Amino acid sequence: MKIPHTEDVYEVKMRKNANVITSKQLIFIIVSSTVGVGILTLADSAGEVAQQDAWISVAMGALLPLVGLVAIVLNCSKFPGLTLAEYSERILGKWLGKLISLVFVFYTIVTAAIITSTFVHMLKIYLFPATPRWALVVLILSVITYWGSKDARVLGRVNELMFYEAIIVFLSLVLAFPNIDLTFYQPIGHAGISNILIAASKTIFAYTGMELLLVFYHMVQNKKETVKAGLTAITIVLFIYLGITITALGVFGPFVIGKVRFSLMVLLKTYTAPLIERTEFFFVIFYVFVAFRPIGNYYFASRYTAEKMLGLNAPGLITIVIFPIALAVASYPDSFEQTVAISSQIGIVGLVFLIIVPLLLWFISLIRGIDGEKDQT
């Protein structure tokens, strides 16, 4: 009888744990996937309609990931050991299941690409005005392609590391507090419920990210902590978004905030920090950690789902195939306005995968009596 070599046993164990993440890492992944380019434009897009009540619209927007968390956990808890590609085929059949997975793959690719495009627009305005846009897109996606080819364990660690570095960005808002005028928040509710709801609908893209739980749920080591991790992530995101919106609204006022592009960047110009002459440049350096995280997470989700859909174990090959698609989509928008318009449409698709798809799969599995836990015993 052959005795396994110690190194062989170690390698098998490492491969087995390659796509296992802790509930703490899940928090960082959800927060990182949600808080990306949305922080740059959230305050002005909500303030354009809701004015002094923009903060109410932003708070209402948090209901979407909350409902999505319940819907996804409700569905995924029936198939704790299966991926989206696997249990969708079991519930809907081979071809319909693959169609759901294929649409999800393209959705995550396009989302990663549009976030890249928005990030590039900001870089050209503040740091690299003379650099061709395609060069910046290629550079960013090249780094993301390498990152996306790694396993979930690496992804979780990188998200955790970058989360702490990104905190510096949000702490810088404290320096703007002396410039806040409290009268800008009054009268509360003056915009009217219809405008508040319209503004809340504009926050959909900023709150997308929770739908990636469709991919990461089965990777969580202790699934009983998934709901707690999701609620913690939503609370952190809401705190960040409200902090940015309330600060920007208090500095610019209800009639100006909706006319400012990249209100967060303009906000940074309203004050000076000790030892830092241009605060917005300092912000951009650390914002790289914020922007790279959602791009990498969505890229990973597309690659991983494509692998499971095709029944392959070739992360390097799949990431290379995805690269030209992401490059083409990221290079397509000619202007920032076009990028925002596309992101609004993507937000609707994200809403479908966040709430409608998991609830539909759960309902069909209930009707058909399909239960992953029973099937695996």
Secondary structure, 3 states (H helix, E strand, C coil): CCCCCHHHHHHHHHHHCCCCECHHHHHHHHHHHHCCCHHHHHHHHHHHHHHHHHHHHHHHHCHHHHHHHHHHHHHHCCCCCCCHHHHHHHHHCHHHHHHHHHHHHHHHHHHHHHHHHHHHHHHHHHCCCCCCHHHHHHHHHHHHHHHHCCCHHHHHHHHHHHHHHHHHHHHHHHHHHHHCCHHHHCCCCCCCHHHHHHHHHCCCHHHCCHHHHHHHHHHECCHHHHHHHHHHHHHHHHHHHHHHHHHHHHHHCCCCHHHCCCHHHHHHCCCCECCECCHHHHHHHHHHHHHHHHHHHHHHHHHHHHHHHHCCCCHHHHHHHHHHHHHHHHHCCCCHHHHHHHHHHHHHHHHHHHHHHHHHHHHHHHHHCCCHHHHHC
